[in-house]
Amino acid sequence: MSEQEQEQTDKQKYEFRKVIEELKGYDGSGTQLVSIYVPEDKLVSDVVAHVTQEHSEASNIKSKDTRTNVQDALTSIKDRLRYYDTHPPKNGTVLFSGAVDAGGGQTDMVTEVLDSPPEPIQSFRYHCDSHFLTEPLENMLADSGLFGLIVLDRREANVGWLKGKRVEPVKSASSLVPGKQRKGGQSAQRFARLRLEAIDNFYQEVAGMANDLFVSRRHELDGVLVGGPSPTKDEFLDGDYLHHELQDSVLGKFDVAYTDESGLYDLVDAASEVLAEREMLEDKQAMEQFFKELHDGNEATYGFEPTRENLIMGAVDQLLISEDLRQDVVTYTCENGHDEREMLDRRKSTPDHECSRCGATVDADEAEREDAIDHLMDIADQRGTETLFISTDFEKGDQLLSAFGGVAGLLRYSTGV
Ligand SMILES: [Zn+2]
């Protein structure tokens, strides 16, 4: 992926996240919020036919309010579908529409269309509920990682992938390791030796299975997780059975009771803390560097205005934005042509402004208001600056929001701004 494409994706993902966050905040008083997932290869005319059918079936809904609301939502979706040709755009499209509670017994009609999500929509879904169905989109937006999974005991093993949030079982094996009970007539020594040999063979087989699957993709791999009961997983890891590069990328071993396919899911659950830590690694490194520059260097900037200025100069290497920043930027232009900007909580209405340079008053309705992150990312896009959203789930990430206004930048060179 080129740097430019990466930027497009950052921005698009941010837009998607923002819409999803809004959609998740809505409730319908009845089962009246419609979500439709349309894959790329679905004919738009088929979707229209489906929506028309649902519209006529909705006439059976007993509650008059719900009936009207559902039919209004479907009409609104049908209107939107007119804008497409025969098929939806690349990766498909998701349509949301419904009458949401606006407080005081009032409702607001909300319609949102998200074209070309970051991953292809797999199957057509029509969903009508008291909330919008956003989970499939959220999963697509989750930070994608690629992890190798191995679960084993002395009888059975499974290997597979963790791709983003999705577990994909691939191969399994079962062993011929005899139980601990030896048959009569066998010498204890010989039995123990044969048993150890069988265990060793099985570990080799499991490692071979994992190597076949993981080694060719070792450069994309974010790590390997190993699960099973003790002492099996310890023996397996201590014995260096895996390819040395895989062995080096083992993130941890975890107690897992089952070693069938379901064990792969248990392994991901058991490793959730390690995985979350891993996901935050890039954020942590960026914040470490930011604080280091702040104390001993000059190649850091923070706060909306200084960061914006550095961005415009093309001096920002990496733009750091707090994941929890919810602010707009309001640009006031007074009658004497002075531009001034102010940050404002997203939920607050725009106040009037007094120009600090000439004292002229600028009315709120003449001000230009925009999402602060959109504003910065647009400049970052033009300058080829990478944007990183920083989690607030660790101390220095939280400080970015609480002490630095939620916006900072690592610079390519010192600018003195
Ligand atoms: Zn002025």
Residues whose N, C-alpha, C, O or C-beta is under 5 A from the ligand:
A	BS01	ZN	C334 N336 H338 C355 R357 C358 G359 A360
